[in-house]
C-alpha cells in the first residue's frame, strides 16, 4: 500500500464509519424516522455516480490491483 491508497482508504473508512454509527443508533431506537431517512439519503448520495466516495473506491481498487500486479501477486 502506498500513501495515495492509504489516504483514500482513510476517507472511505471515515464515511462508512459515520453511516454505520448512524445505523446502529437507529437500530437502538435512538433516531427518529426523519433522521433515519435523512441518513439514508446522505448515504445514497455519497454512493451515487460521480460521488467522491464512489470515485475514491474506484481509484483505490485500480491502484491496489496495479500494486498487486507490480508485486507479482496477479497470475494470469
N, C-alpha and C positions, 0 to 999 in steps of 0.2 A: 504494500500500500504506500502510495506517495502522499505528499502534503495536499495535493489537489483533491484526491479521493477522500482523504480524512476530513478535510473541511466540508465537503459536500455531505458526507455521511453524518457529520455532526449536525448540519442543518436539517437533514432528513429526520434524524432522531429527535431533535427538538420539536418538530412539527408533529410527529407521531406521538411523542410523549404527552404533548398537550391534549391531543384528542383522546388518547387512552385514559388520561386522568378525568377528562370531562365525561366520558362514557361510564367510567367507574362511579363517578358521582351520581349520574343518572340512575345507574343500577342500584345504588344505595339510597334512592329516593331523596337525594339532596339537590335535585334540579327540577325546575318546573318544565311543563311540556313545551313552553315557548323557548326556554333555554336549550332544551334538547333539540328542537327544530332548528334553532339558530346555529348550534354547534354542528349539526349535520350539514346545514347549508354551507358553512365555512369549509368543512371537510370536502364536500363535493366540489366547491370552487377551487380548492387547492389541488385537487386531483384531476381537474378538467384539463382539456387540451390547452397548451400554451402556458400552463401554470409553472411557477418557479419550482414547485415541489416535483412535478412530473418531469420537468427538464433536468433537475438535479438527479433524479433516479435514472433517467436515460443516460446521462453523462457518466455517472458512477458505474453503471452496468458496462458501458462501452470501454471505459478506462480499465476496469477490473479484468475484462476479457483480454484487452491489449496487454496488460501486465502479465496475466497468466500465460499468454502466448509467448511473450518475451522470456518468461522464466521456463519455458518448455513444458508447461503443465497441460497444454492442449495438444492432443494427438488425434490426427485425422485418420 
